[in-house]
Amino acid sequence: MKYQLRCKKCGSVIPDFATWFAHDQQCSCGSAYAEVEYPDAVPFTFSPVHTNSYQDYYFDILPLLDRQNIVSFGEGLIAIERWHNLEEYARKHGIDCQVFVYRNDCNAGSGSFKDISAALAASVLKENGIKDYCLASTGNAGVAFATYLAKAGIRFTEFAPNCIDPETVEAIRRVGQPVVISKGGYGDAKREAAEFHKNNHVLISGGNTDPLRIESKRLLAFECLRQIGRLPSVYMQAVAGGTSPLALEKGIRDLNVLSASQHSEYSLPRMLLVQQDECDPMVTAWEKATAAGFPEGWHLQYEAKHDIKTRIGILTAANPGNYPLVAPLVRRSGGTFLRVSEADLPAYGKEMLASQNTLMGPASMVCYAGFFQAVEKGLIHSADTVLLNTGEGSSRSSWFRSLVI
């Protein structure tokens, strides 16, 4: 047995993805939250890389049975770069740390950190004979899944909020996949996708706790060891739904089981998760919990934001349904949530362009701006290893490029 799924609610074992899909991605207890396990896995060793596909390199610890089913554009095994400009800024504040940036804009699929999720999903769906798939997304996931599922020969329907960027819509349609644009926001798009799934018997993405998304994104922990030889002590990203923090935590758990090296147990980095002020429901909920001293049930207390005015379409999760899972993880890590000004992002874009000759998309800039704020607030310390997990490139954000260049 290469892999199995285990329900996070009742502990029941689901033998494979064929069974999981046949039961509408739910356990017999009704829970839709399951994790992949590898009962027969041997300790993993980092060999020289002779492939540009993360699914090929990490095949032994991914839920695929046949390499012939891998769908890839060469994503995942991308550079983790050391950015000295950020280290220099920290030193001006008396902090001697190392800063690394995971360059998801260099992914060869759609240029975002959704590519690895879409690649594994396309491969597993192909292996299990799935012909139709849908999801609701604010942008990056829609383009990534449209791209990879098109290559796998799987029809994909994207349900998008009314704030989606026209360039994103065009990118999805360009690969021959349909887009349904809601008259409302992201919540409306999710409801419409769920209705489409139910009425047409089309498989739908399991959302932020989808085991395919978690299983692919968890490999960031492995990539940190492969490329920089250690895990970060601080992890930063712009957050909307919050899949990546959950995936990183699982990756670290898996490392402690699968690592062949002798080591002290790998531990969770401090998580500094960032949102822009025009759509910051997780930050708002966290601030209220902090002020109240984290009373019992604090992680269940959150509210949806209304009248969202953000221009960052891919960060418009106004109703943070994943907050009850992500927030306790942040607290356990010793981290926090940060809010940055969306109006300030072009200035940070100019700084990045001047210091690194690089321009990323606005969601990536939310994370980048968060680093400067974290330094100023004393949330980063000397001897820290900081990892910025950047979201996307700027190719589908002409409005943002026009403010920077």
matplotlib code that plots the C-alpha trace (Angstrom):
import matplotlib.pyplot as plt

x = [0.0, 1.6, -0.8, -4.2, -6.3, -7.4, -10.3, -9.3, -12.6, -13.2, -9.9, -11.4, -9.2, -10.1, -8.1, -7.4, -8.5, -10.8, -12.8, -12.6, -13.9, -16.6, -18.0, -18.0, -14.8, -16.4, -15.8, -18.6, -18.9, -19.7, -16.4, -14.7, -11.3, -8.8, -5.1, -2.9, -0.6, 2.2, 2.1, 5.0, 7.2, 10.9, 13.0, 13.3, 16.8, 17.6, 19.3, 20.7, 17.9, 17.6, 14.1, 12.2, 9.0, 8.4, 6.0, 8.7, 11.3, 9.1, 7.1, 7.6, 5.9, 3.0, -0.4, 0.3, 0.7, 2.1, 4.6, 2.9, 0.0, 2.1, 0.9, 3.6, 4.9, 8.1, 6.7, 7.7, 11.4, 12.0, 14.6, 14.6, 16.7, 18.5, 17.6, 20.3, 18.3, 15.9, 18.8, 20.3, 17.0, 16.9, 20.5, 19.5, 17.2, 19.8, 18.7, 21.2, 19.0, 19.0, 16.1, 15.0, 12.2, 10.4, 10.0, 6.6, 6.5, 9.1, 6.7, 6.5, 2.7, 0.8, 3.5, 1.8, 2.0, -1.2, 0.7, 1.9, -1.6, -3.1, -0.3, -0.9, -4.7, -4.5, -2.3, -4.5, -7.7, -6.2, -5.0, -8.6, -10.4, -12.1, -13.3, -15.0, -13.9, -14.9, -13.9, -14.6, -11.5, -10.5, -7.9, -4.7, -6.2, -8.6, -5.8, -3.6, -6.3, -7.5, -4.0, -3.1, -6.5, -6.5, -3.2, -4.7, -7.7, -10.1, -12.9, -12.7, -15.3, -14.1, -16.6, -15.3, -16.4, -17.4, -14.1, -11.9, -9.3, -10.2, -6.6, -7.3, -10.6, -8.7, -6.0, -8.5, -10.5, -7.3, -6.7, -10.2, -11.9, -15.1, -15.5, -18.7, -18.6, -20.9, -22.9, -21.6, -18.4, -16.4, -19.0, -21.6, -19.2, -18.6, -22.3, -22.8, -19.9, -21.5, -24.8, -23.1, -21.3, -24.6, -26.8, -24.3, -22.5, -19.2, -16.3, -15.5, -12.3, -12.3, -11.3, -8.5, -8.3, -8.4, -5.9, -4.5, -3.7, -2.2, -0.2, 1.5, 2.1, 3.6, 6.7, 7.9, 9.2, 11.2, 12.4, 13.8, 15.9, 17.0, 18.0, 19.0, 19.7, 17.3, 13.7, 13.0, 12.4, 10.0, 7.5, 5.6, 3.0, 0.0, -3.1, -6.6, -7.8, -4.8, -4.0, -0.2, 0.3, -1.7, 0.3, 3.6, 2.7, 1.8, 5.1, 7.0, 5.2, 6.0, 9.6, 9.8, 8.6, 10.3, 13.7, 16.6, 19.0, 19.7, 18.3, 16.3, 12.7, 11.8, 9.7, 7.1, 8.4, 6.8, 4.0, 3.6, 0.6, -0.3, -3.4, -4.0, -6.2, -8.9, -9.7, -8.4, -11.0, -8.4, -6.4, -9.5, -10.6, -7.0, -6.9, -10.2, -9.0, -5.7, -7.5, -9.8, -6.9, -7.8, -10.9, -12.3, -13.6, -11.8, -10.8, -14.5, -15.2, -14.7, -16.9, -17.1, -16.1, -18.6, -18.2, -14.7, -12.8, -9.5, -8.0, -6.1, -8.7, -6.8, -6.9, -10.7, -11.6, -13.9, -15.4, -12.4, -13.9, -10.5, -9.7, -10.6, -7.9, -5.3, -5.4, -4.7, -1.7, -0.4, -0.8, 0.9, 3.8, 4.3, 3.4, 0.8, -1.3, -0.2, -2.0, -0.4, -1.7, -2.8, -2.1, 1.5, 2.1, 3.3, 6.0, 7.2, 7.0, 9.3, 11.7, 11.8, 12.3, 15.2, 16.9, 16.2, 15.3, 12.2, 8.5, 5.9, 2.2, 0.2, -0.5, 3.2, 3.8, 1.5, 3.9, 6.9, 5.4, 4.7, 8.4, 9.3, 6.5, 7.6, 11.1, 9.8, 7.6, 10.5, 8.8, 12.0, 15.1, 18.8, 19.8, 16.4, 16.1, 13.1, 11.2, 8.8, 6.5, 5.5, 2.3, 2.5, 4.1, 2.8, 1.8, -1.9, -1.9, -1.4, -3.0, -0.4, 2.5, 1.3, 1.6, 5.2, 7.0]
y = [0.0, 3.2, 5.6, 6.0, 8.8, 9.2, 11.3, 14.1, 13.9, 10.2, 8.6, 6.2, 5.1, 5.7, 3.3, 5.6, 8.6, 6.4, 5.7, 9.3, 10.6, 7.9, 9.1, 12.7, 13.5, 12.7, 10.2, 7.9, 10.2, 13.2, 15.0, 16.4, 16.8, 14.0, 13.7, 11.4, 8.9, 6.7, 3.5, 1.8, 4.8, 4.4, 7.4, 10.0, 11.0, 14.1, 12.8, 15.0, 16.5, 15.2, 16.4, 19.7, 18.2, 18.1, 15.2, 13.1, 14.0, 13.4, 10.6, 8.1, 10.5, 11.6, 9.9, 8.7, 5.1, 5.5, 8.1, 8.0, 10.0, 12.9, 16.2, 18.8, 22.0, 21.9, 23.5, 23.2, 22.7, 26.5, 28.6, 29.6, 32.8, 34.7, 38.4, 40.6, 43.8, 42.5, 41.4, 44.9, 46.5, 44.3, 45.1, 48.8, 47.9, 45.9, 42.5, 40.1, 37.5, 35.6, 36.1, 33.7, 34.2, 31.2, 32.4, 31.0, 33.6, 31.4, 28.4, 27.3, 26.6, 29.8, 31.6, 31.3, 29.1, 27.4, 25.6, 22.7, 22.1, 22.1, 19.8, 17.1, 17.5, 17.0, 14.0, 12.3, 13.1, 11.7, 8.6, 8.0, 8.7, 12.0, 13.9, 17.0, 19.2, 22.6, 25.1, 28.6, 30.8, 34.5, 34.0, 32.2, 28.8, 29.2, 29.9, 27.1, 24.5, 25.5, 25.2, 21.8, 20.2, 21.3, 19.5, 16.4, 16.5, 17.3, 19.8, 22.4, 25.1, 28.1, 30.0, 33.5, 36.5, 39.7, 41.4, 38.9, 40.6, 40.5, 39.3, 36.3, 35.5, 35.7, 33.4, 30.7, 31.0, 31.0, 27.3, 26.4, 26.3, 28.1, 30.8, 31.6, 35.1, 35.6, 38.8, 38.8, 38.2, 35.1, 33.7, 33.8, 32.2, 29.4, 28.8, 28.7, 26.2, 24.0, 24.1, 23.2, 20.3, 19.0, 19.4, 18.2, 15.5, 17.2, 16.7, 19.9, 21.1, 20.3, 23.9, 24.9, 21.5, 19.5, 16.7, 17.3, 20.9, 20.1, 17.2, 19.2, 22.4, 20.5, 19.8, 23.4, 22.0, 19.4, 22.0, 24.2, 21.3, 20.5, 24.0, 25.8, 22.9, 23.8, 24.9, 28.6, 29.9, 32.5, 31.8, 34.7, 34.8, 36.8, 34.8, 34.6, 31.0, 29.7, 26.3, 26.9, 27.3, 24.1, 22.3, 23.5, 22.1, 18.7, 18.8, 19.2, 16.4, 14.2, 15.3, 14.0, 10.6, 10.4, 12.1, 9.7, 12.1, 12.2, 15.4, 16.9, 17.0, 19.6, 22.3, 24.8, 28.2, 31.4, 32.1, 35.8, 35.9, 39.1, 40.7, 44.0, 46.5, 46.4, 42.8, 41.7, 39.5, 37.2, 40.1, 41.7, 38.4, 37.9, 41.4, 40.8, 37.5, 39.0, 41.9, 39.5, 37.2, 34.3, 33.1, 29.6, 29.3, 32.4, 30.7, 30.3, 34.0, 35.7, 37.8, 38.2, 41.6, 43.4, 46.1, 44.9, 47.5, 45.7, 45.6, 42.4, 40.0, 36.8, 38.0, 38.6, 35.8, 38.1, 35.2, 33.4, 30.0, 28.5, 30.8, 28.2, 26.0, 28.5, 30.8, 28.1, 27.1, 30.6, 30.9, 27.5, 28.7, 31.9, 34.0, 36.6, 38.2, 41.5, 44.2, 46.3, 49.2, 48.4, 52.0, 51.5, 48.4, 50.3, 51.9, 48.5, 47.4, 50.2, 49.2, 45.6, 46.6, 48.9, 46.4, 43.1, 44.0, 42.0, 42.8, 40.4, 40.6, 42.6, 39.6, 38.8, 42.5, 42.1, 39.5, 41.7, 44.7, 42.5, 41.8, 45.4, 45.8, 42.7, 44.1, 47.4, 45.7, 43.5, 40.3, 39.1, 38.5, 38.1, 34.6, 34.0, 32.4, 34.0, 32.5, 34.6, 32.4, 34.8, 34.2, 35.2, 37.1, 40.4, 39.2, 39.3, 42.5, 45.3, 47.8, 47.1, 47.2, 50.6, 52.0, 50.7, 51.0]
z = [0.0, -1.1, 0.5, 2.2, 3.5, 7.1, 8.3, 10.6, 12.4, 13.2, 12.2, 9.6, 6.8, 3.2, 1.1, -1.9, -4.0, -6.1, -3.0, -1.8, -5.2, -5.3, -2.0, -3.0, -1.1, 2.3, 5.0, 6.1, 9.2, 6.9, 7.3, 4.2, 5.9, 5.4, 5.2, 3.1, 4.9, 3.5, 5.6, 3.8, 3.1, 3.7, 5.0, 2.2, 1.0, -1.1, -4.2, -7.1, -9.1, -12.7, -13.4, -13.4, -12.0, -8.3, -8.8, -10.4, -7.8, -4.8, -6.4, -3.6, -1.1, -3.3, -3.7, -7.3, -8.4, -11.9, -13.1, -16.6, -15.1, -14.0, -15.6, -15.4, -16.9, -14.8, -11.7, -8.0, -8.0, -8.2, -6.6, -2.9, -3.3, -0.6, -0.8, 0.7, 0.4, 3.1, 5.3, 5.0, 6.0, 9.1, 10.0, 10.0, 12.8, 14.7, 13.5, 11.9, 10.1, 6.8, 4.4, 1.7, -0.9, -2.5, -6.1, -7.1, -9.9, -11.6, -11.8, -15.4, -15.4, -14.6, -12.5, -9.0, -5.9, -7.0, -9.8, -7.6, -6.3, -9.7, -11.1, -8.5, -8.7, -12.5, -12.2, -9.5, -11.4, -14.6, -12.8, -11.5, -14.8, -13.8, -16.8, -15.3, -12.4, -11.0, -8.3, -7.1, -7.0, -6.9, -9.6, -9.2, -8.5, -11.4, -13.9, -12.5, -12.5, -16.0, -17.3, -15.9, -16.3, -19.9, -20.4, -18.7, -21.0, -18.2, -18.6, -15.9, -15.0, -13.0, -10.8, -10.2, -8.1, -9.9, -8.9, -10.9, -13.1, -16.8, -17.6, -15.3, -17.2, -20.5, -19.2, -18.3, -21.5, -23.6, -22.6, -23.6, -20.2, -19.3, -16.7, -14.9, -13.4, -10.5, -10.0, -6.4, -4.5, -3.7, -1.3, -4.1, -6.5, -4.0, -3.6, -7.4, -7.8, -5.1, -6.9, -10.2, -8.5, -7.0, -10.0, -12.6, -10.6, -11.4, -9.0, -7.0, -5.3, -1.6, -0.8, 1.5, 3.3, 0.1, 0.6, -2.9, -2.2, 1.2, -0.1, -2.8, -0.8, 2.1, 0.0, 0.7, 4.0, 2.0, -0.5, 2.4, 3.6, 0.0, -0.9, 2.2, 4.6, 7.3, 8.0, 8.5, 12.0, 10.6, 7.8, 6.0, 3.3, 2.2, 3.3, 2.0, 2.6, 4.4, 2.8, 2.7, 6.5, 7.1, 4.4, 5.8, 9.3, 7.7, 5.7, 9.0, 10.6, 7.6, 7.7, 11.2, 10.0, 6.7, 7.2, 7.0, 8.8, 12.5, 13.9, 16.7, 15.9, 13.2, 14.7, 13.4, 12.4, 13.7, 11.3, 10.3, 8.0, 6.2, 4.8, 3.1, 5.0, 2.3, 3.0, 6.4, 8.2, 9.7, 11.1, 12.6, 14.2, 15.6, 17.1, 18.9, 20.2, 21.4, 23.1, 24.9, 26.0, 23.8, 25.7, 25.2, 21.6, 20.5, 17.2, 16.2, 16.5, 13.2, 10.9, 7.1, 5.7, 3.5, 0.9, 0.0, -2.0, -2.6, -6.1, -5.3, -6.7, -5.5, -1.9, -1.6, 0.8, 2.8, 4.8, 6.4, 6.8, 7.4, 10.3, 13.0, 11.6, 10.7, 13.7, 16.4, 14.2, 14.2, 17.9, 18.6, 16.4, 18.4, 15.4, 14.6, 11.8, 10.3, 8.3, 5.6, 3.7, 0.2, -0.9, 0.0, -2.1, -5.3, -3.3, -2.1, -5.7, -6.7, -4.0, -5.1, -8.7, -7.7, -5.3, -7.0, -10.6, -10.0, -9.9, -8.6, -8.4, -5.7, -3.5, -3.4, -2.5, 0.5, 1.9, 0.9, 2.7, 5.7, 6.1, 6.5, 9.1, 10.9, 11.3, 12.5, 15.1, 16.4, 15.3, 13.6, 15.7, 15.1, 14.0, 12.5, 9.1, 7.4, 4.5, 2.3, 0.3, -2.5, -4.3, -8.0, -10.8, -12.2, -15.7, -14.9, -13.0, -15.5, -13.2, -10.6, -13.0, -14.3, -10.7, -10.3, -13.6]

ax = plt.figure().add_subplot(projection="3d")
ax.plot(x, y, z, "-o")
ax.set_aspect("equal")
plt.show()
